[in-house]
């Protein structure tokens, strides 16, 4: 399957989709862990996609988003940001507001 | 592979000449940094676009030679 199609189906089928290193239960990078913990803290149900299991996906998601780092958070098909942006939004209360605006919570 | 602070600053300044940059070497290993970058180029664009400008200035090094650079951006 074409990698962009695979990414599109992942972000279409999962309202909150986190591309990360490792899994939500066993993150393998501090940045991925930080975002995963923020989502858990807000009680968000999310799909975590482990890019370490698929080298095509690991590069593919960087190209798709035009963003060079992992983790990457998508909400309702929209790219929200990487670790720094998510942490900053969380600290300002903007992340919770985004989930409310998008009717996730 | 590591990238020294001065080189990171230079790369950013080359693309964003009015940038005010503070970089901390978090672990003292030339590999885990936190940067606060202020520029008028960040005015009125989204956080994602701001961070993309910084990533572009690093010319593909982010995620390669440069593993960990935490970025905070602000307009000015």
Backbone of each chain as nested JSON, in Angstrom:
{
  "chains": [
    {"id": "A", "residues": [
      {"number": 1, "name": "UNK", "atoms": {"N": [0.846, -1.201, 0.0], "CA": [0.0, 0.0, 0.0], "C": [0.879, 1.248, 0.0]}},
      {"number": 2, "name": "UNK", "atoms": {"N": [0.484, 2.207, -0.783], "CA": [1.195, 3.474, -0.843], "C": [1.219, 4.12, 0.548]}},
      {"number": 3, "name": "UNK", "atoms": {"N": [2.384, 4.641, 0.931], "CA": [2.543, 5.095, 2.319], "C": [1.628, 6.28, 2.629]}},
      {"number": 4, "name": "UNK", "atoms": {"N": [1.446, 7.176, 1.645], "CA": [0.565, 8.316, 1.903], "C": [-0.886, 7.87, 2.087]}},
      {"number": 5, "name": "UNK", "atoms": {"N": [-1.281, 6.844, 1.326], "CA": [-2.643, 6.326, 1.49], "C": [-2.801, 5.693, 2.857]}},
      {"number": 6, "name": "UNK", "atoms": {"N": [-1.748, 4.99, 3.282], "CA": [-1.788, 4.353, 4.598], "C": [-1.929, 5.418, 5.695]}},
      {"number": 7, "name": "UNK", "atoms": {"N": [-1.161, 6.494, 5.568], "CA": [-1.236, 7.575, 6.556], "C": [-2.625, 8.206, 6.535]}},
      {"number": 8, "name": "UNK", "atoms": {"N": [-3.15, 8.438, 5.321], "CA": [-4.476, 9.045, 5.237], "C": [-5.543, 8.164, 5.858]}},
      {"number": 9, "name": "UNK", "atoms": {"N": [-5.402, 6.856, 5.678], "CA": [-6.428, 6.001, 6.281], "C": [-6.259, 5.972, 7.812]}},
      {"number": 10, "name": "UNK", "atoms": {"N": [-5.029, 6.019, 8.299], "CA": [-4.821, 6.062, 9.759], "C": [-5.434, 7.315, 10.382]}},
      {"number": 11, "name": "UNK", "atoms": {"N": [-5.196, 8.477, 9.742], "CA": [-5.695, 9.706, 10.36], "C": [-7.189, 9.92, 10.085]}},
      {"number": 12, "name": "UNK", "atoms": {"N": [-7.729, 9.198, 9.105], "CA": [-9.178, 9.277, 8.857], "C": [-9.939, 8.376, 9.818]}},
      {"number": 13, "name": "UNK", "atoms": {"N": [-9.354, 7.21, 10.074], "CA": [-10.065, 6.227, 10.901], "C": [-9.914, 6.499, 12.394]}},
      {"number": 14, "name": "UNK", "atoms": {"N": [-8.922, 7.305, 12.755], "CA": [-8.683, 7.583, 14.172], "C": [-8.729, 9.088, 14.41]}},
      {"number": 15, "name": "UNK", "atoms": {"N": [-9.739, 9.521, 15.173], "CA": [-9.907, 10.966, 15.378], "C": [-8.682, 11.594, 16.022]}},
      {"number": 16, "name": "UNK", "atoms": {"N": [-8.078, 10.866, 16.975], "CA": [-6.851, 11.346, 17.605], "C": [-5.787, 10.291, 17.334]}},
      {"number": 17, "name": "UNK", "atoms": {"N": [-4.809, 10.665, 16.551], "CA": [-3.821, 9.693, 16.097], "C": [-2.43, 10.237, 16.403]}},
      {"number": 18, "name": "UNK", "atoms": {"N": [-1.669, 9.485, 17.195], "CA": [-0.325, 9.93, 17.58], "C": [0.72, 9.006, 16.95]}},
      {"number": 19, "name": "UNK", "atoms": {"N": [1.539, 9.588, 16.081], "CA": [2.665, 8.855, 15.513], "C": [3.828, 9.022, 16.482]}},
      {"number": 20, "name": "UNK", "atoms": {"N": [4.317, 7.913, 17.003], "CA": [5.307, 8.003, 18.078], "C": [6.337, 6.886, 17.973]}},
      {"number": 21, "name": "UNK", "atoms": {"N": [7.393, 7.025, 18.795], "CA": [8.384, 5.955, 18.907], "C": [8.006, 5.097, 20.101]}},
      {"number": 22, "name": "UNK", "atoms": {"N": [7.693, 3.845, 19.842], "CA": [7.198, 2.963, 20.893], "C": [5.676, 3.02, 20.93]}},
      {"number": 23, "name": "UNK", "atoms": {"N": [5.114, 2.52, 22.009], "CA": [3.657, 2.519, 22.155], "C": [3.276, 3.381, 23.349]}},
      {"number": 24, "name": "UNK", "atoms": {"N": [1.975, 3.68, 23.454], "CA": [1.517, 4.507, 24.573], "C": [1.906, 3.866, 25.914]}},
      {"number": 25, "name": "UNK", "atoms": {"N": [1.874, 2.553, 25.986], "CA": [2.233, 1.883, 27.236], "C": [3.741, 1.745, 27.42]}},
      {"number": 26, "name": "UNK", "atoms": {"N": [4.471, 1.704, 26.314], "CA": [5.925, 1.562, 26.409], "C": [6.613, 2.48, 25.401]}},
      {"number": 27, "name": "UNK", "atoms": {"N": [6.587, 3.798, 25.69], "CA": [7.241, 4.737, 24.773], "C": [8.75, 4.494, 24.758]}},
      {"number": 28, "name": "UNK", "atoms": {"N": [9.358, 4.731, 23.593], "CA": [10.802, 4.479, 23.498], "C": [11.592, 5.751, 23.262]}},
      {"number": 29, "name": "UNK", "atoms": {"N": [10.997, 6.881, 23.598], "CA": [11.676, 8.164, 23.44], "C": [10.978, 9.143, 24.382]}},
      {"number": 30, "name": "UNK", "atoms": {"N": [11.766, 9.995, 25.018], "CA": [11.207, 10.918, 26.0], "C": [10.167, 11.864, 25.422]}},
      {"number": 31, "name": "UNK", "atoms": {"N": [10.386, 12.29, 24.167], "CA": [9.449, 13.237, 23.544], "C": [8.11, 12.56, 23.256]}},
      {"number": 32, "name": "UNK", "atoms": {"N": [8.198, 11.306, 22.786], "CA": [6.959, 10.56, 22.535], "C": [6.228, 10.299, 23.846]}},
      {"number": 33, "name": "UNK", "atoms": {"N": [6.989, 9.996, 24.879], "CA": [6.379, 9.741, 26.189], "C": [5.664, 10.99, 26.699]}},
      {"number": 34, "name": "UNK", "atoms": {"N": [6.295, 12.14, 26.519], "CA": [5.709, 13.392, 27.019], "C": [4.337, 13.642, 26.391]}},
      {"number": 35, "name": "UNK", "atoms": {"N": [4.236, 13.473, 25.073], "CA": [2.957, 13.738, 24.399], "C": [1.919, 12.69, 24.798]}},
      {"number": 36, "name": "UNK", "atoms": {"N": [2.351, 11.443, 24.842], "CA": [1.454, 10.372, 25.244], "C": [0.905, 10.618, 26.663]}},
      {"number": 37, "name": "UNK", "atoms": {"N": [1.777, 11.096, 27.555], "CA": [1.339, 11.376, 28.928], "C": [0.354, 12.541, 28.992]}},
      {"number": 38, "name": "UNK", "atoms": {"N": [0.579, 13.555, 28.166], "CA": [-0.347, 14.69, 28.128], "C": [-1.741, 14.219, 27.702]}},
      {"number": 39, "name": "UNK", "atoms": {"N": [-1.788, 13.379, 26.653], "CA": [-3.079, 12.882, 26.168], "C": [-3.769, 12.031, 27.238]}},
      {"number": 40, "name": "UNK", "atoms": {"N": [-2.991, 11.2, 27.911], "CA": [-3.568, 10.376, 28.987], "C": [-4.11, 11.263, 30.102]}},
      {"number": 41, "name": "UNK", "atoms": {"N": [-3.337, 12.299, 30.42], "CA": [-3.739, 13.211, 31.483], "C": [-5.076, 13.878, 31.163]}},
      {"number": 42, "name": "UNK", "atoms": {"N": [-5.309, 14.164, 29.893], "CA": [-6.563, 14.799, 29.486], "C": [-7.667, 13.768, 29.223]}},
      {"number": 43, "name": "UNK", "atoms": {"N": [-7.352, 12.497, 29.51], "CA": [-8.319, 11.411, 29.291], "C": [-8.78, 11.295, 27.842]}},
      {"number": 44, "name": "UNK", "atoms": {"N": [-7.849, 11.487, 26.94], "CA": [-8.168, 11.378, 25.514], "C": [-7.944, 9.932, 25.062]}},
      {"number": 45, "name": "UNK", "atoms": {"N": [-8.932, 9.361, 24.391], "CA": [-8.712, 8.074, 23.731], "C": [-7.954, 8.341, 22.445]}},
      {"number": 46, "name": "UNK", "atoms": {"N": [-6.819, 7.702, 22.297], "CA": [-6.075, 7.954, 21.061], "C": [-5.463, 6.687, 20.514]}},
      {"number": 47, "name": "UNK", "atoms": {"N": [-5.258, 6.728, 19.204], "CA": [-4.574, 5.641, 18.525], "C": [-3.09, 5.975, 18.505]}},
      {"number": 48, "name": "UNK", "atoms": {"N": [-2.255, 5.087, 19.022], "CA": [-0.823, 5.339, 18.886], "C": [-0.265, 4.439, 17.788]}},
      {"number": 49, "name": "UNK", "atoms": {"N": [0.536, 5.042, 16.93], "CA": [1.148, 4.302, 15.825], "C": [2.659, 4.315, 16.05]}},
      {"number": 50, "name": "UNK", "atoms": {"N": [3.223, 3.126, 16.196], "CA": [4.651, 3.013, 16.484], "C": [5.461, 3.046, 15.187]}},
      {"number": 51, "name": "UNK", "atoms": {"N": [6.133, 4.177, 14.95], "CA": [6.868, 4.309, 13.686], "C": [8.136, 3.452, 13.654]}},
      {"number": 52, "name": "UNK", "atoms": {"N": [8.547, 2.989, 14.829], "CA": [9.754, 2.148, 14.866], "C": [9.499, 0.77, 14.246]}},
      {"number": 53, "name": "UNK", "atoms": {"N": [8.21, 0.432, 14.099], "CA": [7.897, -0.87, 13.504], "C": [7.876, -0.83, 11.984]}},
      {"number": 54, "name": "UNK", "atoms": {"N": [7.994, 0.36, 11.411], "CA": [7.85, 0.472, 9.964], "C": [8.692, 1.646, 9.455]}},
      {"number": 55, "name": "UNK", "atoms": {"N": [9.816, 1.337, 8.874], "CA": [10.756, 2.372, 8.426], "C": [10.114, 3.281, 7.358]}},
      {"number": 56, "name": "UNK", "atoms": {"N": [9.269, 2.685, 6.499], "CA": [8.567, 3.487, 5.483], "C": [7.666, 4.526, 6.113]}},
      {"number": 57, "name": "UNK", "atoms": {"N": [7.003, 4.103, 7.164], "CA": [6.09, 5.006, 7.863], "C": [6.875, 6.077, 8.607]}},
      {"number": 58, "name": "UNK", "atoms": {"N": [8.009, 5.68, 9.188], "CA": [8.844, 6.619, 9.949], "C": [9.279, 7.785, 9.064]}},
      {"number": 59, "name": "UNK", "atoms": {"N": [9.705, 7.471, 7.83], "CA": [10.075, 8.536, 6.895], "C": [8.821, 9.155, 6.269]}},
      {"number": 60, "name": "UNK", "atoms": {"N": [7.84, 8.293, 5.974], "CA": [6.638, 8.735, 5.266], "C": [5.876, 9.816, 6.012]}},
      {"number": 61, "name": "UNK", "atoms": {"N": [5.773, 9.677, 7.328], "CA": [4.996, 10.659, 8.094], "C": [5.732, 11.999, 8.138]}},
      {"number": 62, "name": "UNK", "atoms": {"N": [7.079, 11.947, 8.125], "CA": [7.858, 13.199, 8.101], "C": [7.617, 13.945, 6.792]}},
      {"number": 63, "name": "UNK", "atoms": {"N": [7.575, 13.202, 5.697], "CA": [7.325, 13.816, 4.388], "C": [5.889, 14.322, 4.295]}},
      {"number": 64, "name": "UNK", "atoms": {"N": [4.966, 13.486, 4.775], "CA": [3.539, 13.821, 4.685], "C": [3.238, 15.145, 5.391]}},
      {"number": 65, "name": "UNK", "atoms": {"N": [3.815, 15.291, 6.594], "CA": [3.542, 16.487, 7.407], "C": [4.502, 17.625, 7.1]}},
      {"number": 66, "name": "UNK", "atoms": {"N": [5.563, 17.35, 6.327], "CA": [6.657, 18.305, 6.157], "C": [7.179, 18.733, 7.535]}},
      {"number": 67, "name": "UNK", "atoms": {"N": [7.486, 17.739, 8.341], "CA": [7.896, 17.959, 9.735], "C": [8.951, 16.909, 10.065]}},
      {"number": 68, "name": "UNK", "atoms": {"N": [10.136, 17.334, 10.537], "CA": [11.255, 16.383, 10.575], "C": [11.352, 15.489, 11.805]}},
      {"number": 69, "name": "UNK", "atoms": {"N": [10.459, 15.672, 12.757], "CA": [10.64, 14.923, 14.001], "C": [9.384, 14.125, 14.363]}},
      {"number": 70, "name": "UNK", "atoms": {"N": [9.603, 13.146, 15.242], "CA": [8.55, 12.326, 15.83], "C": [8.585, 12.632, 17.333]}},
      {"number": 71, "name": "UNK", "atoms": {"N": [7.498, 12.75, 18.034], "CA": [6.116, 12.423, 17.701], "C": [5.408, 13.492, 16.855]}},
      {"number": 72, "name": "UNK", "atoms": {"N": [4.28, 13.078, 16.276], "CA": [3.402, 13.985, 15.549], "C": [1.952, 13.637, 15.906]}},
      {"number": 73, "name": "UNK", "atoms": {"N": [1.216, 14.676, 16.251], "CA": [-0.184, 14.467, 16.651], "C": [-1.148, 14.977, 15.576]}},
      {"number": 74, "name": "UNK", "atoms": {"N": [-2.071, 14.113, 15.21], "CA": [-3.158, 14.494, 14.303], "C": [-4.485, 14.408, 15.04]}},
      {"number": 75, "name": "UNK", "atoms": {"N": [-5.325, 15.432, 14.867], "CA": [-6.677, 15.398, 15.412], "C": [-7.643, 15.685, 14.27]}},
      {"number": 76, "name": "UNK", "atoms": {"N": [-8.546, 14.752, 14.028], "CA": [-9.489, 14.866, 12.909], "C": [-8.771, 15.285, 11.626]}},
      {"number": 77, "name": "UNK", "atoms": {"N": [-7.73, 14.572, 11.313], "CA": [-6.955, 14.72, 10.08], "C": [-6.104, 15.989, 10.028]}},
      {"number": 78, "name": "UNK", "atoms": {"N": [-6.142, 16.782, 11.09], "CA": [-5.344, 18.008, 11.07], "C": [-4.065, 17.798, 11.879]}},
      {"number": 79, "name": "UNK", "atoms": {"N": [-2.924, 18.176, 11.314], "CA": [-1.656, 18.103, 12.034], "C": [-1.623, 19.202, 13.103]}},
      {"number": 80, "name": "UNK", "atoms": {"N": [-1.477, 18.797, 14.346], "CA": [-1.517, 19.761, 15.454], "C": [-0.105, 20.2, 15.85]}},
      {"number": 81, "name": "UNK", "atoms": {"N": [0.84, 19.271, 15.818], "CA": [2.202, 19.662, 16.138], "C": [3.028, 18.517, 16.687]}},
      {"number": 82, "name": "UNK", "atoms": {"N": [4.27, 18.859, 17.027], "CA": [5.177, 17.902, 17.653], "C": [5.215, 18.144, 19.152]}},
      {"number": 83, "name": "UNK", "atoms": {"N": [6.219, 17.576, 19.784], "CA": [6.291, 17.595, 21.251], "C": [6.282, 19.012, 21.845]}},
      {"number": 84, "name": "UNK", "atoms": {"N": [7.101, 19.898, 21.296], "CA": [7.211, 21.252, 21.881], "C": [5.879, 21.989, 21.813]}},
      {"number": 85, "name": "UNK", "atoms": {"N": [5.222, 21.889, 20.651], "CA": [3.955, 22.606, 20.469], "C": [2.871, 22.014, 21.374]}},
      {"number": 86, "name": "UNK", "atoms": {"N": [2.822, 20.691, 21.437], "CA": [1.796, 20.046, 22.264], "C": [1.987, 20.408, 23.741]}},
      {"number": 87, "name": "UNK", "atoms": {"N": [3.248, 20.379, 24.184], "CA": [3.514, 20.72, 25.597], "C": [3.126, 22.163, 25.891]}},
      {"number": 88, "name": "UNK", "atoms": {"N": [3.488, 23.053, 24.96], "CA": [3.18, 24.469, 25.152], "C": [1.657, 24.69, 25.158]}},
      {"number": 89, "name": "UNK", "atoms": {"N": [0.961, 24.025, 24.229], "CA": [-0.507, 24.162, 24.182], "C": [-1.132, 23.612, 25.464]}},
      {"number": 90, "name": "UNK", "atoms": {"N": [-0.593, 22.505, 25.945], "CA": [-1.119, 21.902, 27.174], "C": [-0.943, 22.856, 28.349]}},
      {"number": 91, "name": "UNK", "atoms": {"N": [0.252, 23.437, 28.463], "CA": [0.538, 24.322, 29.595], "C": [-0.34, 25.571, 29.57]}},
      {"number": 92, "name": "UNK", "atoms": {"N": [-0.692, 26.039, 28.379], "CA": [-1.524, 27.248, 28.271], "C": [-3.022, 26.935, 28.322]}},
      {"number": 93, "name": "UNK", "atoms": {"N": [-3.362, 25.642, 28.337], "CA": [-4.777, 25.27, 28.326], "C": [-5.368, 25.201, 26.92]}},
      {"number": 94, "name": "UNK", "atoms": {"N": [-4.53, 25.477, 25.914], "CA": [-5.03, 25.507, 24.535], "C": [-5.326, 24.113, 23.984]}},
      {"number": 95, "name": "UNK", "atoms": {"N": [-4.639, 23.115, 24.52], "CA": [-4.841, 21.763, 23.985], "C": [-6.219, 21.238, 24.376]}},
      {"number": 96, "name": "UNK", "atoms": {"N": [-6.568, 21.458, 25.645], "CA": [-7.884, 21.028, 26.111], "C": [-8.962, 21.747, 25.29]}},
      {"number": 97, "name": "UNK", "atoms": {"N": [-8.725, 23.029, 25.048], "CA": [-9.689, 23.811, 24.282], "C": [-9.829, 23.256, 22.856]}},
      {"number": 98, "name": "UNK", "atoms": {"N": [-8.692, 22.881, 22.27], "CA": [-8.736, 22.312, 20.92], "C": [-9.574, 21.032, 20.889]}},
      {"number": 99, "name": "UNK", "atoms": {"N": [-9.372, 20.179, 21.89], "CA": [-10.151, 18.939, 21.94], "C": [-11.637, 19.233, 22.156]}},
      {"number": 100, "name": "UNK", "atoms": {"N": [-11.915, 20.276, 22.929], "CA": [-13.319, 20.673, 23.125], "C": [-13.904, 21.226, 21.822]}},
      {"number": 101, "name": "UNK", "atoms": {"N": [-13.133, 22.104, 21.173], "CA": [-13.617, 22.7, 19.919], "C": [-13.868, 21.631, 18.855]}},
      {"number": 102, "name": "UNK", "atoms": {"N": [-13.014, 20.601, 18.86], "CA": [-13.161, 19.546, 17.853], "C": [-14.1, 18.442, 18.328]}},
      {"number": 103, "name": "UNK", "atoms": {"N": [-14.727, 18.701, 19.462], "CA": [-15.736, 17.799, 20.029], "C": [-15.2, 16.389, 20.299]}},
      {"number": 104, "name": "UNK", "atoms": {"N": [-13.961, 16.361, 20.775], "CA": [-13.363, 15.091, 21.189], "C": [-13.698, 14.855, 22.659]}},
      {"number": 105, "name": "UNK", "atoms": {"N": [-13.705, 15.936, 23.454], "CA": [-14.103, 15.835, 24.861], "C": [-15.213, 16.846, 25.147]}}
    ]},
    {"id": "B", "residues": [
      {"number": 1, "name": "UNK", "atoms": {"N": [26.049, 11.844, 16.141], "CA": [26.889, 12.994, 15.809], "C": [26.319, 14.256, 16.441]}},
      {"number": 2, "name": "UNK", "atoms": {"N": [27.189, 15.122, 16.842], "CA": [26.726, 16.294, 17.575], "C": [26.943, 17.568, 16.763]}},
      {"number": 3, "name": "UNK", "atoms": {"N": [26.186, 18.58, 17.131], "CA": [26.282, 19.869, 16.454], "C": [26.501, 20.936, 17.538]}},
      {"number": 4, "name": "UNK", "atoms": {"N": [27.603, 21.702, 17.442], "CA": [27.865, 22.693, 18.493], "C": [26.862, 23.853, 18.475]}},
      {"number": 5, "name": "UNK", "atoms": {"N": [26.68, 24.475, 19.634], "CA": [25.73, 25.579, 19.784], "C": [25.964, 26.672, 18.747]}},
      {"number": 6, "name": "UNK", "atoms": {"N": [27.23, 27.058, 18.564], "CA": [27.528, 28.178, 17.665], "C": [27.083, 27.88, 16.24]}},
      {"number": 7, "name": "UNK", "atoms": {"N": [27.219, 26.613, 15.845], "CA": [26.821, 26.24, 14.491], "C": [25.297, 26.288, 14.332]}},
      {"number": 8, "name": "UNK", "atoms": {"N": [24.596, 25.853, 15.358], "CA": [23.129, 25.926, 15.312], "C": [22.694, 27.379, 15.199]}},
      {"number": 9, "name": "UNK", "atoms": {"N": [23.296, 28.237, 16.02], "CA": [22.942, 29.663, 15.988], "C": [23.201, 30.249, 14.619]}},
      {"number": 10, "name": "UNK", "atoms": {"N": [24.347, 29.9, 14.044], "CA": [24.714, 30.462, 12.756], "C": [23.706, 30.034, 11.689]}},
      {"number": 11, "name": "UNK", "atoms": {"N": [23.349, 28.758, 11.683], "CA": [22.377, 28.263, 10.697], "C": [21.053, 29.019, 10.809]}},
      {"number": 12, "name": "UNK", "atoms": {"N": [20.601, 29.22, 12.049], "CA": [19.322, 29.909, 12.253], "C": [19.434, 31.365, 11.804]}},
      {"number": 13, "name": "UNK", "atoms": {"N": [20.55, 32.02, 12.196], "CA": [20.727, 33.437, 11.844], "C": [20.821, 33.637, 10.326]}},
      {"number": 14, "name": "UNK", "atoms": {"N": [21.398, 32.666, 9.626], "CA": [21.507, 32.778, 8.17], "C": [20.13, 32.881, 7.524]}},
      {"number": 15, "name": "UNK", "atoms": {"N": [19.147, 32.134, 8.076], "CA": [17.797, 32.155, 7.495], "C": [16.895, 33.188, 8.134]}},
      {"number": 16, "name": "UNK", "atoms": {"N": [17.144, 33.456, 9.43], "CA": [16.268, 34.37, 10.168], "C": [17.164, 35.434, 10.802]}},
      {"number": 17, "name": "UNK", "atoms": {"N": [17.584, 36.431, 10.006], "CA": [18.626, 37.36, 10.448], "C": [18.273, 38.175, 11.693]}},
      {"number": 18, "name": "UNK", "atoms": {"N": [16.985, 38.445, 11.922], "CA": [16.663, 39.28, 13.089], "C": [16.398, 38.435, 14.341]}},
      {"number": 19, "name": "UNK", "atoms": {"N": [16.745, 37.157, 14.291], "CA": [16.427, 36.263, 15.409], "C": [17.241, 36.587, 16.662]}},
      {"number": 20, "name": "UNK", "atoms": {"N": [16.568, 36.505, 17.796], "CA": [17.246, 36.519, 19.076], "C": [17.209, 35.078, 19.573]}},
      {"number": 21, "name": "UNK", "atoms": {"N": [18.369, 34.521, 19.835], "CA": [18.428, 33.082, 20.098], "C": [19.112, 32.8, 21.436]}},
      {"number": 22, "name": "UNK", "atoms": {"N": [18.438, 31.985, 22.238], "CA": [19.096, 31.478, 23.449], "C": [19.083, 29.97, 23.35]}},
      {"number": 23, "name": "UNK", "atoms": {"N": [20.254, 29.367, 23.51], "CA": [20.306, 27.902, 23.43], "C": [20.953, 27.346, 24.699]}},
      {"number": 24, "name": "UNK", "atoms": {"N": [20.276, 26.379, 25.279], "CA": [20.857, 25.691, 26.432], "C": [21.261, 24.286, 26.023]}},
      {"number": 25, "name": "UNK", "atoms": {"N": [22.464, 23.89, 26.429], "CA": [22.904, 22.513, 26.229], "C": [22.459, 21.745, 27.471]}},
      {"number": 26, "name": "UNK", "atoms": {"N": [21.387, 20.985, 27.325], "CA": [20.708, 20.437, 28.507], "C": [21.538, 19.398, 29.257]}},
      {"number": 27, "name": "UNK", "atoms": {"N": [22.304, 18.628, 28.513], "CA": [23.049, 17.535, 29.146], "C": [24.562, 17.777, 29.106]}},
      {"number": 28, "name": "UNK", "atoms": {"N": [24.989, 18.877, 28.478], "CA": [26.421, 19.109, 28.332], "C": [27.066, 18.147, 27.341]}},
      {"number": 29, "name": "UNK", "atoms": {"N": [26.261, 17.603, 26.408], "CA": [26.804, 16.598, 25.478], "C": [26.746, 17.036, 24.014]}},
      {"number": 30, "name": "UNK", "atoms": {"N": [26.473, 18.358, 23.774], "CA": [26.348, 18.847, 22.396], "C": [25.291, 18.09, 21.597]}},
      {"number": 31, "name": "UNK", "atoms": {"N": [24.308, 17.559, 22.25], "CA": [23.333, 16.748, 21.517], "C": [21.888, 16.925, 21.994]}},
      {"number": 32, "name": "UNK", "atoms": {"N": [21.702, 17.494, 23.179], "CA": [20.348, 17.723, 23.694], "C": [20.224, 19.204, 24.047]}},
      {"number": 33, "name": "UNK", "atoms": {"N": [19.494, 19.919, 23.196], "CA": [19.413, 21.367, 23.367], "C": [17.977, 21.839, 23.561]}},
      {"number": 34, "name": "UNK", "atoms": {"N": [17.869, 22.999, 24.185], "CA": [16.59, 23.707, 24.207], "C": [16.865, 25.115, 23.699]}},
      {"number": 35, "name": "UNK", "atoms": {"N": [16.095, 25.547, 22.724], "CA": [16.308, 26.865, 22.134], "C": [15.058, 27.726, 22.269]}},
      {"number": 36, "name": "UNK", "atoms": {"N": [15.289, 28.995, 22.632], "CA": [14.207, 29.978, 22.601], "C": [14.569, 30.982, 21.511]}},
      {"number": 37, "name": "UNK", "atoms": {"N": [13.698, 31.112, 20.528], "CA": [14.007, 31.929, 19.36], "C": [12.897, 32.963, 19.152]}},
      {"number": 38, "name": "UNK", "atoms": {"N": [13.323, 34.23, 19.075], "CA": [12.344, 35.297, 18.837], "C": [12.667, 35.984, 17.526]}},
      {"number": 39, "name": "UNK", "atoms": {"N": [11.644, 36.225, 16.723], "CA": [11.868, 36.9, 15.443], "C": [10.573, 37.54, 14.975]}},
      {"number": 40, "name": "UNK", "atoms": {"N": [10.732, 38.666, 14.242], "CA": [9.544, 39.294, 13.678], "C": [8.948, 38.412, 12.569]}},
      {"number": 41, "name": "UNK", "atoms": {"N": [9.768, 37.494, 12.027], "CA": [9.236, 36.579, 10.995], "C": [8.16, 35.647, 11.56]}},
      {"number": 42, "name": "UNK", "atoms": {"N": [8.121, 35.533, 12.896], "CA": [7.124, 34.635, 13.506], "C": [5.788, 35.343, 13.751]}},
      {"number": 43, "name": "UNK", "atoms": {"N": [5.791, 36.68, 13.546], "CA": [4.556, 37.42, 13.803], "C": [3.451, 36.953, 12.857]}},
      {"number": 44, "name": "UNK", "atoms": {"N": [2.291, 36.723, 13.419], "CA": [1.089, 36.429, 12.618], "C": [1.157, 35.149, 11.789]}},
      {"number": 45, "name": "UNK", "atoms": {"N": [2.013, 34.192, 12.186], "CA": [1.922, 32.867, 11.557], "C": [1.758, 31.827, 12.67]}},
      {"number": 46, "name": "UNK", "atoms": {"N": [1.244, 30.656, 12.311], "CA": [0.928, 29.647, 13.326], "C": [2.213, 29.067, 13.937]}},
      {"number": 47, "name": "UNK", "atoms": {"N": [2.055, 28.432, 15.102], "CA": [3.192, 27.777, 15.759], "C": [3.856, 26.765, 14.823]}},
      {"number": 48, "name": "UNK", "atoms": {"N": [3.011, 26.031, 14.103], "CA": [3.569, 25.029, 13.196], "C": [4.453, 25.701, 12.151]}},
      {"number": 49, "name": "UNK", "atoms": {"N": [3.97, 26.8, 11.578], "CA": [4.765, 27.515, 10.574], "C": [6.035, 28.098, 11.204]}},
      {"number": 50, "name": "UNK", "atoms": {"N": [5.933, 28.573, 12.445], "CA": [7.115, 29.123, 13.129], "C": [8.183, 28.046, 13.294]}},
      {"number": 51, "name": "UNK", "atoms": {"N": [7.748, 26.882, 13.773], "CA": [8.72, 25.799, 13.987], "C": [9.282, 25.302, 12.655]}},
      {"number": 52, "name": "UNK", "atoms": {"N": [8.433, 25.319, 11.619], "CA": [8.928, 24.886, 10.303], "C": [10.029, 25.818, 9.799]}},
      {"number": 53, "name": "UNK", "atoms": {"N": [9.88, 27.131, 10.055], "CA": [10.929, 28.067, 9.637], "C": [12.254, 27.723, 10.312]}},
      {"number": 54, "name": "UNK", "atoms": {"N": [12.172, 27.364, 11.598], "CA": [13.402, 27.004, 12.32], "C": [13.971, 25.698, 11.758]}},
      {"number": 55, "name": "UNK", "atoms": {"N": [13.1, 24.713, 11.571], "CA": [13.572, 23.431, 11.028], "C": [14.219, 23.624, 9.661]}},
      {"number": 56, "name": "UNK", "atoms": {"N": [13.587, 24.464, 8.825], "CA": [14.145, 24.687, 7.477], "C": [15.514, 25.335, 7.569]}},
      {"number": 57, "name": "UNK", "atoms": {"N": [15.695, 26.246, 8.529], "CA": [16.994, 26.908, 8.664], "C": [18.085, 25.891, 9.025]}},
      {"number": 58, "name": "UNK", "atoms": {"N": [17.697, 24.791, 9.639], "CA": [18.684, 23.782, 10.054], "C": [19.004, 22.8, 8.919]}},
      {"number": 59, "name": "UNK", "atoms": {"N": [18.395, 23.039, 7.767], "CA": [18.769, 22.342, 6.524], "C": [18.884, 20.825, 6.66]}},
      {"number": 60, "name": "UNK", "atoms": {"N": [17.833, 20.226, 7.164], "CA": [17.804, 18.763, 7.208], "C": [18.578, 18.134, 8.349]}},
      {"number": 61, "name": "UNK", "atoms": {"N": [19.233, 18.964, 9.166], "CA": [20.005, 18.385, 10.266], "C": [19.115, 17.909, 11.402]}},
      {"number": 62, "name": "UNK", "atoms": {"N": [17.943, 18.571, 11.518], "CA": [17.018, 18.177, 12.578], "C": [16.529, 16.758, 12.309]}},
      {"number": 63, "name": "UNK", "atoms": {"N": [16.62, 15.916, 13.34], "CA": [16.228, 14.525, 13.163], "C": [17.366, 13.666, 12.638]}},
      {"number": 64, "name": "UNK", "atoms": {"N": [18.489, 14.325, 12.284], "CA": [19.667, 13.564, 11.843], "C": [20.836, 13.852, 12.78]}},
      {"number": 65, "name": "UNK", "atoms": {"N": [21.764, 14.753, 12.365], "CA": [22.87, 15.084, 13.283], "C": [22.345, 15.608, 14.61]}},
      {"number": 66, "name": "UNK", "atoms": {"N": [21.213, 16.312, 14.497], "CA": [20.673, 16.973, 15.667], "C": [19.471, 16.178, 16.158]}},
      {"number": 67, "name": "UNK", "atoms": {"N": [19.675, 15.426, 17.21], "CA": [18.594, 14.549, 17.671], "C": [17.571, 15.325, 18.486]}},
      {"number": 68, "name": "UNK", "atoms": {"N": [18.059, 16.094, 19.43], "CA": [17.132, 16.657, 20.397], "C": [17.307, 18.162, 20.508]}},
      {"number": 69, "name": "UNK", "atoms": {"N": [16.43, 18.887, 19.84], "CA": [16.402, 20.34, 19.984], "C": [14.969, 20.726, 20.276]}},
      {"number": 70, "name": "UNK", "atoms": {"N": [14.741, 21.08, 21.518], "CA": [13.418, 21.537, 21.896], "C": [13.314, 23.011, 21.51]}},
      {"number": 71, "name": "UNK", "atoms": {"N": [12.219, 23.383, 20.856], "CA": [12.103, 24.744, 20.316], "C": [10.936, 25.498, 20.955]}},
      {"number": 72, "name": "UNK", "atoms": {"N": [11.215, 26.722, 21.376], "CA": [10.145, 27.634, 21.774], "C": [10.293, 28.874, 20.894]}},
      {"number": 73, "name": "UNK", "atoms": {"N": [9.22, 29.257, 20.223], "CA": [9.311, 30.42, 19.33], "C": [8.36, 31.518, 19.792]}},
      {"number": 74, "name": "UNK", "atoms": {"N": [8.771, 32.746, 19.529], "CA": [7.925, 33.904, 19.847], "C": [8.133, 34.962, 18.777]}},
      {"number": 75, "name": "UNK", "atoms": {"N": [7.092, 35.719, 18.504], "CA": [7.244, 36.861, 17.609], "C": [7.936, 38.0, 18.345]}},
      {"number": 76, "name": "UNK", "atoms": {"N": [8.271, 39.046, 17.638], "CA": [8.78, 40.239, 18.332], "C": [8.555, 41.493, 17.501]}}
    ]}
  ]
}
